[in-house]
Amino acid sequence: MTGNLAELIGTLDLREKVTLLTGATTFSLAPCDAIGLGELRLSDGPTGVRGPKFTGGRTVALFPNATLLASAWSEDTAYEVGRLLAEEAMAQRIHVVLGPTINLHRSPLGGRLFEAFSEDPLLTGRLAAAYVRGMQERGVGACLKHLVANESETERNSVNSVVDEATLRELYLLPFEIAVDESDPWSMMAAYNDVNGVAATEQQYVNNTVVKGEWRYQGLIMSDWFATRTVAAAANGGLDLVMPGPGGPWGDALVAAVESGEVAEPVVDDHVRRVLRLADRAGALGRPRGYPADLPAPDSPARREQLKRLAAAGMTVLTNRDAALPLRPGERVALIGRHAIETVDMGGGSAQVNPPYQVSVVEGLCARLPADVTVTDGVEVRTRPVPARGGFLTDPATGEPGVHVTLLDEAGAVIEERHAPGAVTAVGVDDDFDTTVATVRFRARITRGGPVELGAIGAGSWQLRVAGRQLRYELRVSGVGIGEEILTPPRAADAVDVTAGDLVEAEVGLRPPDLADAPLAGVGLYGLIAHAAPRPTAEALAAAAAAAAAADVAVVVVGLTEEQETEAVDKTTLRLPGAQDDLVRTVAAAAKLTVVVVNAATPVLMPWLDEVGAVVWAGLPGQEGGHAVAAALTGDIEPAGRLVTTFPAGDGQAPAWSVTPVDGDLPYSEGAFIGYRGHFAGLAPPPRFWFGHGLGYTTWDYADARLVATAPAPVVAVAVTNTGTRPSREVVQVYFQPDDPAQPVRLVGWRAVQAAPGQRIPVEVQADPRLLRRWDTAAARWTGVGPGRMLVARGLGDIRATVAA
């Protein structure tokens, strides 16, 4: 501790203290020279540490997404990821990384599930604790989010999650409790939603009674960005910090609330104490911390190896009939699908970063099998046009991939010139919401001729000119939620015939008359759409069938995109978008053997499952994605992952399904029976794949399961033998099934082991006592869950032994 925090607080007057309780900018907290407080810098961080800019920031490493990392079922992996993210943060002088996301996978429709670890509170909490330890041991603060019952995105700024107290305690608060118990995270983030009629930022019960009271949490609770709606209710309700700044509801209003007696000054002092404690821990209070000079670059050999290994190890073999995988040397491979060529390596929204490169499956597999792979594009996978990518547009000033951007004020004077490598740029965000920009101009050259889809992204009045053609668009946001201007900006496009080398010029007025007085007029994401016009589906299917018929094995890559897996939007179906199901069936009918790679972070339907030889779930694998997929398919790295979400057999066939509020309320009516818990209890049909499922590349025998201890918690022993022909990794899972049918089955522990072919390994798994209790609402206390049995399993679809407990 640097000095005495109480003494430092005592030197500040009320207004100085209140100033410290709202961000100074979008991603920083205010310094205070008088007490030795430096600027505290925050960054989004679910899949990489983006830094203090939402777009156009420095190049940083793009990690595999949270569900893919969690599929390793490894606290060691989570710990390593925390340490690597700390390195990425230190390279940018970032003090706090806004992650991990530890909300649960309540409904498979949740658009932001890709950021969160799993549907299970124990797995989520233990992985989160390890991740936090890895990060904070290197002096970078973690931020658990989003507190609490924040499992979907529809009407996310106003939805009221209606959750009974026992479910809230036993399920949705439990990952936070575990992380606090085991790793003492330095901060948490209060969610956008209400919980039982009270805003998460005003939750006296959650924030004060449970988190700061019962758990004795000493860290800081900040708001999600723009989530704070009130002054006294939020300040008294346990919120310590309002983000972002420099505006917000506190400031002068909080000073007045203290002076009027609505908020006691000791409450403000406690908030300031927590801000200063965070700053002290992260090295921004007193003498500034030092930073290593030899941190790996995002594209360094060390980082490449780490990210490839982490991604491949979490990939999961869902089916593998007749040992279709791994691919055999010398096989002629037909690689098919848009996701093979344009592999989706990250989700949408605040999880996006600016990576140094992204390896497609085409690049990865062709590098691994250079003489054996043919490549065929697939069907369209997106329903809305996307920004130019892959060098389709280049900056006419530099020749680099991307576009040239000019920002102008109302008088037409140039404010700034920018290069936008991704063909999009943020206005009014990375410049701290400065609203002086009135017009944005774009210039770019098209590198390929023919029919193209050309258009614009962002709210305003647009004019585009290319090849003698002029396009005009009036684009507006829907107004349904905060952040739409950045996260889901409006867009439009038209088909245009162009010649390679044609110049595209575009201009958007940010404040047309109907937007001039809007609160966020001029703030948003703006860019150019440009890509080859889609080819007819029938033509794509015919080409895929021909390629498949000429090969020994067809590898079809299908999946979701940032349209479905993103912040601010939920899914409406688990079906693959476009005609991808038709693509798989067409290939399967023509090929000798078909392998499907699913490039998605969350469950999808697989109506063709019985028609293909193998299915590998690959998640959103990060910048080394293509190399990781190639390593998994060839067996260079075993894809030994286990599912972290139950895959329903059809739409609507999950215990919790709807993510759409009714009159503002979203009832969590399934209680604690989400995911595998509800399926096992018969509240939904049997799933396509159970939570915990994963085959790897070998087979396993379980024997001699028994209870070897009961105190302080039950311990189950079992012997596992690798009965296959390859070294492999097994995850021994133990579930508790209570006798009381009102209590769901639940994961109580797991352990991973490595074994050579034929090797027998003794395994002991200790049950976590936090999963052997229930919340007694009437008595307001924890009590035992009662008698039952331990299930030793490879996922609940493959129970190997039952042990009385």
C-alpha positions, 0 to 999 in steps of 0.5 A: 500500500502506498501511504495511507488511503484515509489520509490521502482522502482527507486532503481532498475536498468534496468536489475533488473526491467526486471528480475521481468517481467519473472517468476522465475520458472514454478509457481513463480515470482522472489523475490528481497530482496533489495525492500522487495519483496518475492517470489510470488507463483501462482497455477492453479485453475479452480476446485481446487488449485493444488499448484506449482506442475503439478503432484505429488503435495499435496492432495487438494480438488477437486471442482465441475467444473465451468459449474456445479457451474454456473448452480446454477445461484447464485452469493452467490454460486460463492462468496462462491466458491471463499472463499473456493478456497482462503482457499485452496490457503492459506493452500499452501501459494499460492498468486494467483489462475489462475482463473476463466476462463470466455471465453464463450461457443461459440461452444459446441465442445469446449474442455475446456468449462468445465472450463468456466461458460456459453455461456452468457456474463452477467451470466459469468461476474456476477458470475466471479465478485462474485467469485473474490470478495470471493477470494480476500477478503481473500487476495488471488489474482484471475486471469481472463482468457483467454483474449480474444476470446479464445473459442476453443482448435484446433491449439490453439497456432496459431489460429487467432480468427477473430471477428468484433469490436462490437461482441468483445465488446458486447460479449467476452470482456463483462465478463471481463468488468463486473468483472473489474467493480464489483470486481477489479481482481488483474490479467488477463491472455492473451491467446494463440491465435491471435485476428484479426491478432495480438497475444493476448500477443501483443494486443495494442487495447485490453490490452492498449486501452480497458482494461488499458485505458477505464476500467482504470484497475490497475492490471497485465496482464500475459501471458498464459504459453509459449504464449509470442512470441516477445519482443518489440511487447509484452512489448509495447502491454500491457503484464506485465509478461511473464510466465513461467520462468526462460527462455522466450523471454524477459530477455536480449532481453528486456534490449537490446530493451530498450537500443535501444529505441524499448521499452521506459523504462517507459513502463517497469516501468509500468509493474514492478509497476503492478507486485509490486502492485500484490505482495503488494495486495497478501502479498508478498511485505514488511512484509510477510502476515500471514496465518490461522492455522485452515484451513479445510483439503481437506477431512475434514467433513466441506469440504465434506459437502460444496462440496457435497452441491455445486455439488448437487445444480447445477445438473439440471433436464432436463426431469421428466415424471410422477414424475419419480424422486426423487427415492422413498423409497424401490424401487429396483434400478439397477445402470448401466454404466461405469460412475457409477463405474468410475465416471468422477469428473474432466476434463483434462489438467491444471484443474486436481488436486490430490484429497484425494478421489473421490466418485463414483456414485456406492459408493454414491448411495449404501451408501444412499440406502444400501439395494436397489441397484444392480450394473452392469458395462456398455460399454466401454466409452474411445477410448484410454487406461488410466493410472492405477486407483483404486488400479489396480497397487500398489507400490512394495515398499510400497503397496500403490496404484500407482507405484514406479518411479526412475529417472536416469541421462545419466550415470545411476545414480539415481536422485530421487525416487518417488511414483506416486499414479496415475501411472503417473509422470511429468518429467522436469515440477515440477523440473523447466524444469531441463533436466538432467533426461535421463531415467525413470523406473517404478515398480508396482504389478498387483493386479488382474489377467486375461487379462489386457490392459498394456502399456505406456504413454509418448514420448520416447523409452519404454520397459515393462516386465511382466509375461515373456512378453516384450513390446516395444514402440517408442512413439512420440508427433505430434508436433502440439502444445505447451504442448502436452508432458504434456496435451496429451502425446502419448500412446500405449498398448497391451492385456496381460494375467497376474496373481495377484501379477505379477511385472511390470517393465518398462523403458523409454529413454527420448532422443532417437536419433530422440528426442535428439535435440527437444526443450522439449526432456525429458519434459513430462508426463510418466506413466503406463497403466493397467486395465482389458481388455474390455469385448464385447459390446454385453455381456455388453448390455445383462447384463445391460438388465437383471439387468434392468428387475429385478429392479423397476427403472434403473439408467443409468449413461453415459457421457464424459471423459477427452478425450473429455473435456480437455485442448488442444483438441476439440470435433468432435461430441456431441454424447456420446462415444462408445455404450452408446446410445445403452446401454440406449436404451437397458436398457429402453426397459427392465426396468419398468422405466429408469432414465439417469444421464449424467456425463458430463460438456457440451452438449451431444446428447440424441437420446433416450430421449423419451424412458426414464422417467427422465434425470439429468445432473450432470456435473463433480461433484468433489470429493464428486460426488457420494454422490452429485448424490445420494442426487440429485436423492433421493431429499435430496438436490434438483437438482435445476440447470438451464442450462448454455449452450444450448443443440443442437438437433444434430451435426451441429445444433448450430449457431456457430459450427466449431472450426477448423481454415481454413488457420489459421483463425477461423471466428466468423461469427455468430457475437453476435448470439451465443448459445440461441441468435442464436437459438431464431433468427432462425439461427439454429434449435430449440435446445433440451434444451434451456439455462436456462432450468431446472425443479427442483422437483416442478412446478411454476405459474407466474402472474402479470408481469409488468414494475415497473421502467425504470430508472436508468434501467428497473425493471420487477416485477412478482409473482411466486407461487410454485404449487407443493408439495415440497419446491423448488428454482426457477430462474426467468429469464428476457431477452430483445428482441430488435425490431431491428432484427440485435440485438440478444435477451439477458439475462438482469437479473435474481433472484432466490427465495425459496418457500414452496408448495403453497407459492406466492413470489413477485419478482423484476428483474432489467435489467443490463444497460450494456446489453441494449447498443450496440457498434457503430463501426463508432462512436467508442462509446456505444449507446442504443440498441433501443426499445423492450420487456422484456421476463419473462421466465424459459429459452427461451423455456418456456416464461411466460410473455412479457412486453413492454419496 
